[in-house]
Amino acid sequence: MKFAAFLLLTLSLSAMLAAADPVAKPNVLVILADDQGWGDVGFNGNTNVQTPNLDRLARAGAILDRFFVCPVCSPTRAQFLTGRYYPRCGVRDVTSGMERLNLDETTIADTFKAAGYATGAFGKWHNGSQWPYHPNARGFQEYYGFTSGHWGEDFDPPLEHNGEFVRGKGYIADDLTDHAMAFIEKNRAHPFFCYLPFNIPHSPFCVPDEYWNRFKEDPIALRGALGDQENLAVTRCVLAMAENIDWNVGRLLRQLDDLHLAENTIVVYFSDNGPVSERWNGRMKGLKGSVDEGGVREPFCIRWPGRIKAGATLPQIAGDIDLLPTLASLAGVPLLGAKPLDGRDLSPLLLGSGQAWPERLIFSTFRGRMSVRSSRFRLSAKGALYDPEADPGQTKDLGVEHPEEQGSLTRALATWSKEMFPPGAASLPRDPKTGIALDDRPFTVGYREFPMTPLPARDGAPHGGVQRSSGAPNCSYFVNWKTLDDSITWDIEVHTTGEYEAAIYYTCPLADAGSTVELSFNGSSIAGQVTPGWDPPLIDGHDRAPRQGESIMKDFHPIKVGAMHLEAGRGPLTLRALKIPGQSVMDVRMVTLTLK
């Protein structure tokens, strides 16, 4: 009996210790900034900005000093989510459906959800809006934010919560952090994977007075390499937004401390591409959109107290493709899916295992431009060889001095290019003005799991005199609709035959109210009137510098057009006018179809 009692006590203690073991199932918090360059944080040497919380996070963990992502937003997000280079994943660009992640890809949220984690994402998604591309269909049980790329309202913004339209409170970064913190609080006794993708310091350049007032008249001591091209108002606002990010990171770190979760939470911080404007960035060549060093090298730090050595700065090259295998390995979570990953598990480096670390290459591409990075060299899109550590501005081609390295990297890039873009693969249609490949996948409508389908202006096509309100489709609406020959179409595929409630989010001058419009699809149609007039003012976004393509927004209201029967299948959803009593029909932000 004594032995049995001792054995029972031992087993009970073992079970308690296992349950309390901080390495059994650590929480994971991933924070992603938007358009924040390598040089926009204090821990990389920028004395223009104060980021004490990020600096503390970096000191308490490890800095990956040569961490590479994609030149633009949605490709980086795809690579983080999948551990695979984005051309493999269906992502082709940043808007109009080209940002969507193929449905047969397994995401990091799928992986952690299958391991019993609560999963939540709070912020800018940018990999698909309609189910099953929506974050709630890609492994995230909780989603709050917006699924587009650009967003034109940063104060009390229109957002969505698990597919329901809501209105945020206050400044968008603060609001997103509030919801991430509520998710952490709710799951404090349960392992969680929390993804917080901010949409700042991306344009529009809007920030609360508290932060702007710190910079609006201050001299900028550290300047961009092309100082005469630097817009100081943009730089000041970016730095102000960086300090807001830092304040929100501080709130998260304090919450983890207060909930006694810090020791058992892996915290990751990085950004998605280089800066969109000329400013201090370690004098590296390249901005957002570039495959040069400055366009793809990003700040990165990771903390796991007691496991990842504090104060380490690791020089090995790494990237966004490494995060899925690395975080899964650190958490002891099995990988899902049969597709091979391009990323490498960095845990031996982070945990100081001492094992040999073989040489590798990291590739970058965007809109036909490609480069490749080794531990020392970068082969540029034009085939020149540079040493970015010694020559961050990429001014001296070392190809003559190092012909073997130039030849090796040239061959590697050619092989990789053929793998990403196979010769003979079906070519995509291209925009006649920009030459950019257009997406050939329809927008999906009508899933029982997600009855309401948004079809925003960015996913539609204007015809006749109809125009977009800005050059950036992600944050636009349709304007200049004046004649019966004008129309707007969406290429959709209806998944479920049934009755759908149709609504149009519109504005219309009071004097022009009363147009009759028709919404039709594959022989089914419904007509309604644009009434009452609704002509709200443009929203004051508190802009501190000119916008970079985002429309100045206004408050769009829905017209409930009524129910229409849709048969399963693909075709154009067409919105046109049957009668126009005034000077214009309406401006259109979005159509929604809700399966009854």
C-alpha positions as CSV (number, residue, x, y, z in Angstrom):
1,M,0.0,0.0,0.0
2,K,2.8,2.3,0.8
3,F,4.4,1.7,-2.6
4,A,1.1,2.1,-4.3
5,A,0.5,5.4,-2.5
6,F,4.0,6.5,-3.3
7,L,3.6,5.6,-7.0
8,L,0.2,7.4,-7.2
9,L,1.8,10.5,-5.6
10,T,4.8,10.3,-8.0
11,L,2.5,10.0,-11.0
12,S,0.3,12.9,-9.8
13,L,3.4,15.1,-9.3
14,S,4.7,14.1,-12.7
15,A,1.4,15.0,-14.3
16,M,1.4,18.4,-12.5
17,L,4.9,19.1,-13.6
18,A,4.1,18.1,-17.2
19,A,1.1,20.4,-17.2
20,A,3.2,23.2,-15.8
21,D,6.1,22.6,-18.1
22,P,6.7,25.8,-20.0
23,V,8.1,24.0,-23.1
24,A,5.2,21.6,-23.4
25,K,2.9,24.0,-25.3
26,P,4.2,27.5,-25.4
27,N,1.9,30.3,-26.5
28,V,2.9,32.1,-29.7
29,L,2.4,35.8,-30.4
30,V,3.4,37.1,-33.8
31,I,3.4,40.8,-34.4
32,L,3.8,42.1,-38.0
33,A,4.3,45.7,-38.9
34,D,3.4,47.0,-42.4
35,D,5.9,48.9,-44.6
36,Q,8.3,49.3,-41.6
37,G,11.8,49.3,-42.9
38,W,14.9,47.7,-41.2
39,G,15.9,51.1,-40.1
40,D,12.6,52.2,-38.5
41,V,13.4,50.8,-35.0
42,G,15.8,51.8,-32.3
43,F,17.4,48.4,-31.9
44,N,18.8,48.7,-35.4
45,G,20.4,52.1,-34.6
46,N,17.8,54.7,-35.5
47,T,18.2,57.6,-33.1
48,N,15.3,59.5,-34.7
49,V,12.8,57.3,-33.0
50,Q,12.2,56.0,-29.5
51,T,11.1,52.3,-29.4
52,P,11.9,51.2,-25.9
53,N,9.5,48.3,-25.8
54,L,10.8,46.8,-29.0
55,D,14.3,47.4,-27.9
56,R,13.6,45.6,-24.6
57,L,12.0,42.7,-26.6
58,A,15.1,42.5,-28.8
59,R,17.5,42.6,-25.8
60,A,15.5,39.9,-24.0
61,G,15.6,37.6,-27.0
62,A,17.5,37.2,-30.3
63,I,17.8,39.5,-33.2
64,L,18.1,37.9,-36.7
65,D,20.2,40.6,-38.2
66,R,19.8,39.4,-41.8
67,F,16.1,38.6,-42.1
68,F,14.5,38.8,-45.5
69,V,10.9,39.0,-46.7
70,C,9.2,39.9,-50.0
71,P,9.2,43.3,-51.6
72,V,5.5,43.9,-50.9
73,C,2.7,43.0,-48.4
74,S,0.6,40.0,-49.5
75,P,3.5,37.9,-50.8
76,T,5.3,38.2,-47.4
77,R,2.1,37.2,-45.6
78,A,1.7,34.2,-47.9
79,Q,5.2,33.1,-47.2
80,F,4.8,33.5,-43.4
81,L,1.5,31.6,-43.5
82,T,2.8,28.7,-45.6
83,G,6.6,28.4,-45.2
84,R,6.7,28.4,-49.1
85,Y,7.7,30.9,-51.7
86,Y,4.6,32.8,-52.7
87,P,4.6,32.0,-56.5
88,R,3.9,28.4,-55.5
89,C,0.9,29.5,-53.5
90,G,-1.2,31.3,-56.0
91,V,-0.3,34.8,-54.8
92,R,0.6,37.0,-57.8
93,D,0.3,40.6,-56.7
94,V,-1.4,42.7,-54.1
95,T,-5.0,43.4,-55.2
96,S,-8.0,42.4,-57.4
97,G,-7.8,38.7,-56.5
98,M,-4.1,38.4,-57.1
99,E,-3.4,38.4,-53.4
100,R,-5.3,35.2,-52.7
101,L,-3.6,32.2,-51.2
102,N,-4.5,28.9,-53.0
103,L,-7.0,26.8,-51.2
104,D,-4.8,23.7,-51.1
105,E,-2.1,25.5,-49.1
106,T,-1.8,24.6,-45.4
107,T,-1.3,27.6,-43.1
108,I,0.5,28.1,-39.9
109,A,-2.9,28.6,-38.2
110,D,-4.1,25.3,-39.6
111,T,-1.0,23.7,-38.1
112,F,-1.4,25.2,-34.6
113,K,-5.2,24.7,-34.6
114,A,-4.7,21.0,-35.3
115,A,-2.4,20.8,-32.3
116,G,-5.1,22.1,-30.0
117,Y,-4.2,25.8,-30.0
118,A,-6.7,28.6,-29.9
119,T,-6.0,30.7,-33.0
120,G,-6.7,34.4,-33.7
121,A,-5.7,37.0,-36.2
122,F,-6.3,40.8,-35.6
123,G,-5.5,43.2,-38.4
124,K,-4.6,43.3,-42.1
125,W,-5.1,39.9,-43.7
126,H,-4.4,40.6,-47.4
127,N,-4.6,37.0,-48.7
128,G,-8.3,36.8,-49.7
129,S,-11.6,38.2,-48.6
130,Q,-14.4,35.8,-49.7
131,W,-14.9,32.3,-48.1
132,P,-12.9,30.0,-48.4
133,Y,-10.0,32.5,-48.8
134,H,-11.1,34.4,-45.6
135,P,-8.9,34.0,-42.5
136,N,-11.7,32.1,-40.7
137,A,-11.4,29.5,-43.4
138,R,-7.6,29.3,-43.1
139,G,-7.2,28.1,-39.6
140,F,-8.0,31.3,-37.6
141,Q,-11.0,30.7,-35.2
142,E,-11.2,34.4,-34.4
143,Y,-10.7,37.2,-36.8
144,Y,-11.0,41.0,-36.4
145,G,-9.7,43.5,-38.9
146,F,-9.9,44.0,-42.6
147,T,-8.9,41.7,-45.5
148,S,-7.8,44.2,-48.0
149,G,-4.3,45.7,-48.6
150,H,-4.6,49.5,-48.3
151,W,-7.2,50.9,-45.8
152,G,-8.3,54.4,-46.0
153,E,-9.7,55.0,-42.5
154,D,-7.5,54.7,-39.4
155,F,-9.8,56.3,-36.9
156,D,-13.0,54.5,-35.8
157,P,-12.5,52.4,-38.9
158,P,-15.1,50.1,-40.6
159,L,-13.8,46.6,-39.9
160,E,-15.2,43.1,-39.7
161,H,-15.4,40.5,-36.9
162,N,-15.8,36.9,-38.1
163,G,-17.6,38.0,-41.2
164,E,-19.8,40.6,-39.5
165,F,-19.3,44.3,-40.3
166,V,-18.4,46.4,-37.2
167,R,-17.0,49.8,-36.5
168,G,-13.7,50.0,-34.6
169,K,-13.0,52.4,-31.7
170,G,-10.2,54.9,-31.8
171,Y,-6.9,54.6,-33.7
172,I,-6.8,51.4,-35.7
173,A,-3.5,50.0,-34.2
174,D,-4.8,50.6,-30.7
175,D,-8.1,48.9,-31.5
176,L,-6.4,45.9,-33.1
177,T,-4.2,45.5,-30.1
178,D,-7.2,45.8,-27.8
179,H,-8.8,42.8,-29.5
180,A,-5.6,40.8,-29.5
181,M,-5.3,41.4,-25.8
182,A,-8.9,40.3,-25.2
183,F,-8.1,37.1,-27.1
184,I,-5.0,36.5,-24.9
185,E,-7.0,37.2,-21.8
186,K,-9.8,34.8,-22.9
187,N,-7.2,32.0,-23.6
188,R,-4.8,32.6,-20.8
189,A,-5.3,29.1,-19.5
190,H,-5.2,27.5,-22.9
191,P,-2.3,27.5,-25.5
192,F,-2.9,30.2,-28.1
193,F,-1.5,31.3,-31.4
194,C,-2.1,35.1,-31.8
195,Y,-1.3,36.9,-35.0
196,L,-1.4,40.7,-34.9
197,P,-0.7,42.2,-38.4
198,F,-0.8,45.9,-38.0
199,N,-1.5,48.1,-41.1
200,I,1.0,50.8,-40.0
201,P,3.3,52.6,-40.8
202,H,1.8,51.9,-44.2
203,S,0.1,54.9,-45.8
204,P,-2.2,56.8,-45.4
205,F,0.0,58.7,-43.1
206,C,-2.4,59.2,-40.2
207,V,-1.5,59.1,-36.5
208,P,-3.0,60.5,-33.3
209,D,-1.9,64.0,-32.2
210,E,-0.1,62.6,-29.1
211,Y,2.4,60.9,-31.4
212,W,2.5,63.5,-34.2
213,N,3.2,66.3,-31.8
214,R,6.5,64.6,-30.9
215,F,7.8,64.9,-34.4
216,K,5.9,67.6,-36.4
217,E,8.6,70.2,-35.9
218,D,11.6,68.1,-34.9
219,P,14.7,68.0,-37.1
220,I,15.4,64.6,-38.6
221,A,19.0,63.9,-37.7
222,L,19.4,60.6,-39.6
223,R,18.5,61.0,-43.2
224,G,17.9,58.7,-46.1
225,A,20.8,58.0,-48.5
226,L,19.1,60.1,-51.1
227,G,18.3,63.0,-48.7
228,D,17.1,65.4,-51.3
229,Q,14.3,62.9,-52.2
230,E,13.1,62.5,-48.6
231,N,9.7,63.8,-47.7
232,L,10.2,64.9,-44.1
233,A,6.5,65.0,-43.4
234,V,6.2,61.3,-44.4
235,T,9.3,60.5,-42.4
236,R,8.0,62.2,-39.3
237,C,4.6,60.5,-39.5
238,V,6.2,57.1,-40.1
239,L,8.4,57.6,-37.0
240,A,5.3,58.7,-35.0
241,M,3.5,55.6,-36.1
242,A,6.5,53.5,-35.2
243,E,6.3,54.9,-31.7
244,N,2.6,54.0,-31.6
245,I,3.4,50.4,-32.6
246,D,6.0,50.4,-29.8
247,W,3.5,51.6,-27.2
248,N,1.1,48.8,-28.3
249,V,3.9,46.2,-28.1
250,G,4.6,47.5,-24.6
251,R,0.9,46.9,-23.7
252,L,1.1,43.3,-24.9
253,L,4.4,42.6,-23.1
254,R,3.0,44.0,-19.8
255,Q,-0.2,41.9,-20.3
256,L,1.9,38.7,-20.6
257,D,3.8,39.7,-17.5
258,D,0.6,40.5,-15.5
259,L,-1.0,37.2,-16.6
260,H,2.2,35.3,-15.8
261,L,2.4,34.1,-19.4
262,A,5.7,35.7,-20.4
263,E,7.9,32.8,-19.6
264,N,5.7,30.5,-21.7
265,T,5.1,32.7,-24.7
266,I,7.2,33.0,-27.8
267,V,7.0,36.5,-29.1
268,V,8.0,37.4,-32.7
269,Y,8.3,40.8,-34.3
270,F,9.0,41.6,-37.9
271,S,7.8,43.7,-40.9
272,D,6.6,42.8,-44.3
273,N,8.7,44.8,-46.8
274,G,11.1,47.8,-47.0
275,P,10.1,51.4,-46.5
276,V,7.7,53.0,-49.1
277,S,9.6,56.4,-48.8
278,E,13.1,57.5,-48.8
279,R,14.4,57.7,-45.2
280,W,17.2,56.3,-43.0
281,N,17.5,52.6,-43.6
282,G,21.1,51.8,-42.9
283,R,22.0,53.4,-46.3
284,M,20.7,50.2,-48.1
285,K,19.7,50.4,-51.7
286,G,16.0,49.8,-52.4
287,L,12.6,50.7,-51.2
288,K,9.3,48.8,-51.1
289,G,8.8,46.9,-54.3
290,S,12.5,46.5,-54.9
291,V,14.4,43.2,-54.8
292,D,17.5,45.0,-53.6
293,E,18.6,44.7,-50.0
294,G,16.7,47.7,-48.7
295,G,13.4,46.4,-50.2
296,V,13.5,43.0,-48.5
297,R,15.7,43.2,-45.3
298,E,13.6,43.7,-42.2
299,P,13.8,44.1,-38.5
300,F,13.3,40.8,-36.7
301,C,13.5,39.7,-33.1
302,I,12.2,36.7,-31.1
303,R,11.9,36.1,-27.4
304,W,11.3,33.0,-25.4
305,P,12.6,33.5,-21.8
306,G,14.9,30.7,-20.6
307,R,15.0,29.0,-23.9
308,I,16.3,31.6,-26.5
309,K,19.4,33.2,-25.2
310,A,18.9,36.9,-24.4
311,G,21.0,39.4,-26.2
312,A,22.0,37.2,-29.1
313,T,22.5,38.7,-32.6
314,L,22.5,36.0,-35.2
315,P,24.2,36.8,-38.5
316,Q,22.9,33.8,-40.5
317,I,20.5,34.7,-43.3
318,A,16.9,33.8,-42.6
319,G,13.4,34.8,-43.8
320,D,9.7,34.8,-43.6
321,I,9.6,31.3,-45.1
322,D,11.4,30.0,-42.0
323,L,8.8,31.0,-39.5
324,L,6.3,28.2,-39.9
325,P,8.8,25.4,-39.5
326,T,10.7,27.3,-36.7
327,L,7.7,28.1,-34.6
328,A,6.2,24.6,-35.0
329,S,9.5,23.1,-34.0
330,L,9.9,25.3,-31.0
331,A,6.4,24.6,-29.9
332,G,6.7,20.8,-30.5
333,V,3.8,21.0,-33.0
334,P,3.8,18.5,-35.9
335,L,3.7,20.0,-39.4
336,L,0.6,19.4,-41.6
337,G,0.3,18.9,-45.3
338,A,2.2,17.0,-47.9
339,K,3.7,20.0,-49.7
340,P,7.4,20.5,-49.2
341,L,8.4,23.7,-47.3
342,D,11.0,26.2,-48.7
343,G,11.7,27.4,-45.2
344,R,14.2,26.1,-42.7
345,D,13.8,25.3,-39.0
346,L,15.9,28.0,-37.2
347,S,15.5,26.4,-33.8
348,P,19.1,25.0,-33.7
349,L,20.4,28.6,-34.1
350,L,17.9,30.1,-31.7
351,L,18.5,27.5,-29.0
352,G,22.2,27.4,-29.5
353,S,22.5,23.7,-30.2
354,G,25.9,24.2,-31.8
355,Q,25.1,22.0,-34.8
356,A,26.6,22.9,-38.2
357,W,24.6,25.4,-40.2
358,P,24.9,24.7,-43.9
359,E,25.1,27.5,-46.5
360,R,21.8,28.5,-48.1
361,L,20.2,30.9,-50.5
362,I,17.2,33.1,-50.2
363,F,15.4,34.3,-53.3
364,S,13.3,37.4,-53.9
365,T,10.9,38.2,-56.8
366,F,8.2,40.7,-57.7
367,R,6.7,41.6,-61.1
368,G,9.4,39.9,-63.1
369,R,12.4,41.1,-61.1
370,M,14.5,38.5,-59.2
371,S,17.5,38.5,-56.9
372,V,19.2,36.0,-54.7
373,R,21.0,36.4,-51.4
374,S,23.8,34.2,-50.0
375,S,25.4,34.7,-46.6
376,R,27.8,37.3,-48.2
377,F,26.5,38.3,-51.6
378,R,23.4,39.5,-53.4
379,L,23.0,38.9,-57.1
380,S,20.8,41.8,-58.3
381,A,18.0,41.7,-60.8
382,K,20.4,43.0,-63.4
383,G,22.9,40.2,-62.7
384,A,25.4,42.4,-60.7
385,L,27.2,40.9,-57.6
386,Y,27.3,43.0,-54.4
387,D,28.5,42.6,-50.9
388,P,25.6,44.3,-49.0
389,E,27.4,44.3,-45.6
390,A,30.4,46.1,-47.0
391,D,28.5,48.1,-49.6
392,P,24.8,48.5,-48.5
393,G,24.2,51.0,-51.3
394,Q,25.2,48.3,-53.9
395,T,27.5,50.6,-55.7
396,K,30.4,48.3,-56.6
397,D,29.8,45.2,-58.8
398,L,32.1,42.5,-57.6
399,G,31.5,40.1,-60.5
400,V,34.9,40.5,-62.0
401,E,36.6,39.9,-58.6
402,H,34.3,36.9,-57.7
403,P,33.3,35.3,-61.0
404,E,32.7,31.9,-59.4
405,E,30.2,33.3,-56.9
406,Q,28.5,35.4,-59.6
407,G,28.2,32.3,-61.9
408,S,27.0,30.1,-59.1
409,L,24.3,32.5,-58.0
410,T,23.2,33.2,-61.6
411,R,22.7,29.5,-62.2
412,A,20.9,29.1,-58.9
413,L,18.5,32.0,-59.7
414,A,17.8,30.6,-63.2
415,T,17.0,27.2,-61.8
416,W,14.7,28.7,-59.1
417,S,13.0,30.9,-61.7
418,K,12.1,27.8,-63.8
419,E,10.8,26.1,-60.7
420,M,8.6,29.1,-59.7
421,F,7.5,30.0,-63.2
422,P,7.7,26.8,-65.3
423,P,8.3,27.3,-69.0
424,G,5.2,26.4,-71.0
425,A,2.9,27.1,-68.0
426,A,-0.5,28.7,-69.0
427,S,0.1,32.4,-69.3
428,L,-2.1,34.8,-67.5
429,P,-3.9,37.8,-69.1
430,R,-2.1,41.1,-68.4
431,D,-3.4,44.5,-67.7
432,P,-2.8,46.5,-71.0
433,K,-1.7,49.6,-69.1
434,T,0.7,48.1,-66.5
435,G,1.6,44.7,-67.9
436,I,0.8,43.1,-64.6
437,A,-0.6,39.6,-64.7
438,L,-4.4,39.5,-63.9
439,D,-6.0,36.8,-61.8
440,D,-8.0,34.2,-63.6
441,R,-9.8,32.8,-60.6
442,P,-13.4,33.9,-59.9
443,F,-14.6,35.4,-56.7
444,T,-16.3,32.8,-54.6
445,V,-19.9,33.3,-53.4
446,G,-22.4,31.3,-51.4
447,Y,-21.0,29.1,-48.7
448,R,-23.1,27.9,-45.8
449,E,-20.2,28.3,-43.4
450,F,-20.0,32.1,-44.3
451,P,-23.4,33.2,-45.8
452,M,-22.5,36.8,-46.4
453,T,-20.1,37.4,-49.3
454,P,-18.6,40.9,-49.8
455,L,-17.7,41.9,-53.3
456,P,-15.8,45.2,-52.8
457,A,-14.9,47.6,-55.6
458,R,-11.3,46.4,-55.7
459,D,-12.6,43.0,-57.0
460,G,-14.8,44.5,-59.6
461,A,-14.3,45.9,-63.1
462,P,-15.6,49.3,-64.3
463,H,-17.0,49.7,-67.8
464,G,-18.0,52.6,-69.9
465,G,-17.4,55.9,-68.1
466,V,-17.2,54.4,-64.6
467,Q,-13.9,54.9,-62.9
468,R,-12.1,54.1,-59.7
469,S,-11.8,56.8,-57.0
470,S,-8.1,56.2,-56.8
471,G,-5.3,54.4,-58.5
472,A,-5.0,51.8,-55.7
473,P,-7.9,49.3,-56.2
474,N,-7.5,48.0,-52.6
475,C,-8.9,51.3,-51.2
476,S,-11.2,52.6,-53.8
477,Y,-14.9,52.9,-54.8
478,F,-16.5,53.3,-58.2
479,V,-17.4,56.9,-59.4
480,N,-18.5,58.7,-62.5
481,W,-21.5,56.4,-63.2
482,K,-23.6,58.6,-65.5
483,T,-25.1,56.8,-68.4
484,L,-27.1,53.7,-69.3
485,D,-24.0,52.3,-71.1
486,D,-22.0,52.2,-67.9
487,S,-21.8,49.1,-65.8
488,I,-19.8,47.3,-63.1
489,T,-19.0,43.6,-63.1
490,W,-17.6,41.0,-60.8
491,D,-16.4,37.6,-62.1
492,I,-18.0,35.3,-59.5
493,E,-18.6,31.6,-59.0
494,V,-21.7,30.7,-57.0
495,H,-21.1,27.6,-54.9
496,T,-24.6,27.0,-53.6
497,T,-27.8,27.3,-55.6
498,G,-30.3,29.3,-53.6
499,E,-31.9,32.6,-52.7
500,Y,-29.6,35.5,-52.0
501,E,-30.2,38.9,-50.4
502,A,-28.4,41.6,-52.4
503,A,-27.3,44.9,-51.0
504,I,-25.3,47.8,-52.5
505,Y,-23.1,50.1,-50.4
506,Y,-23.6,53.5,-52.0
507,T,-23.5,57.3,-51.8
508,C,-25.6,59.5,-54.0
509,P,-26.2,63.3,-54.1
510,L,-29.8,64.0,-52.9
511,A,-30.7,65.7,-56.2
512,D,-29.7,62.5,-58.2
513,A,-31.6,60.0,-56.1
514,G,-34.1,57.8,-57.8
515,S,-32.1,55.9,-60.4
516,T,-33.3,52.3,-61.2
517,V,-30.5,49.8,-61.2
518,E,-30.4,46.1,-62.0
519,L,-28.2,43.4,-60.6
520,S,-28.0,40.3,-62.8
521,F,-26.2,36.9,-63.0
522,N,-26.6,34.1,-65.6
523,G,-30.2,34.9,-66.4
524,S,-31.4,35.9,-62.9
525,S,-31.9,39.6,-62.1
526,I,-33.4,42.0,-59.6
527,A,-34.0,45.7,-59.8
528,G,-34.2,48.4,-57.2
529,Q,-34.1,52.1,-56.7
530,V,-31.2,54.3,-55.5
531,T,-33.1,56.0,-52.7
532,P,-33.0,57.9,-50.5
533,G,-30.2,60.2,-51.5
534,W,-27.1,59.8,-49.3
535,D,-24.3,62.3,-49.7
536,P,-21.9,62.3,-46.7
537,P,-18.8,64.4,-46.5
538,L,-15.4,62.9,-47.1
539,I,-13.9,61.7,-43.8
540,D,-11.1,63.8,-42.3
541,G,-8.4,61.1,-41.9
542,H,-6.0,63.4,-39.9
543,D,-3.5,63.0,-42.7
544,R,0.0,64.3,-42.0
545,A,1.2,63.9,-45.6
546,P,-0.3,63.2,-49.0
547,R,-1.8,59.7,-49.5
548,Q,0.0,57.1,-51.5
549,G,-3.0,56.0,-53.6
550,E,-5.7,55.4,-51.0
551,S,-9.0,57.2,-51.6
552,I,-10.2,59.6,-49.0
553,M,-13.2,57.7,-47.8
554,K,-16.8,58.4,-46.8
555,D,-19.6,56.6,-45.0
556,F,-21.3,54.2,-47.4
557,H,-24.8,53.0,-46.6
558,P,-26.4,49.8,-47.9
559,I,-29.4,49.7,-50.2
560,K,-31.2,46.5,-49.7
561,V,-32.1,45.6,-53.3
562,G,-34.0,42.4,-52.4
563,A,-33.7,38.6,-53.0
564,M,-32.6,37.0,-56.2
565,H,-32.2,33.3,-57.1
566,L,-28.7,32.3,-58.1
567,E,-27.8,29.0,-59.7
568,A,-24.5,27.4,-58.9
569,G,-21.9,28.3,-61.6
570,R,-19.6,30.9,-62.9
571,G,-20.4,34.1,-64.7
572,P,-20.3,37.9,-64.5
573,L,-22.4,39.6,-61.8
574,T,-23.4,42.8,-63.5
575,L,-24.7,46.0,-62.0
576,R,-26.2,48.5,-64.5
577,A,-28.7,51.3,-64.6
578,L,-32.1,51.1,-66.2
579,K,-33.2,54.6,-65.6
580,I,-31.2,57.8,-64.6
581,P,-33.4,60.8,-63.7
582,G,-30.4,62.9,-62.4
583,Q,-26.8,63.7,-63.4
584,S,-25.4,60.4,-61.9
585,V,-26.4,57.0,-60.6
586,M,-24.4,56.6,-57.4
587,D,-20.9,55.8,-56.1
588,V,-20.4,52.1,-55.2
589,R,-18.1,50.8,-52.5
590,M,-19.3,47.2,-52.4
591,V,-22.0,44.7,-53.2
592,T,-22.9,41.9,-50.7
593,L,-24.7,38.7,-51.5
594,T,-26.1,36.8,-48.5
595,L,-27.3,33.2,-48.8
596,K,-30.7,32.8,-47.1
